[in-house]
């Protein structure tokens, strides 16, 4: 879907900005599918904010909630460059995101198609539609390059 690829490119730009700031290169964007409006973007800020919860998804969801004046983001779409972790999957569920689109799978820390498969659990109260693998190669390459450079710098 062209919309998915175009929107994921916005998330990739946010991920690149995170990398340039020394953060893990993960980006997210919240979109209103009815209008095409970008409601909010986010990038990892855990180091800058001294906040272990400042993942790209959480940053974008907080900004979208503030922009909409509501903690419920029902019907909105969240695009993120890497499969969300359990913390972020929980936040996505609580926000009532209608559709989650992500790039690269995260076999080690992911919780959507990997690990605990959060949205498949009977205790999960809200399940978004999930689309995996959009621009996955670009997302994974950005992450690999970032962490390779960090290892080589040591």
Secondary structure, DSSP 8 states (H G I E B T S, - for coil): -HHHHHHHHHHHHHHHHHHHTTS---EEEEEETTTTEEEEEEE--HHHHT-TT--HHHHHHHHHHHHHT-S--TTEEEEEEE---HHHHHHHHHHT-SEEEEEE--TTT--SSSTT-GGGSTT-----EEEE-TTHHHHHHHHHHHHHHHHHH-
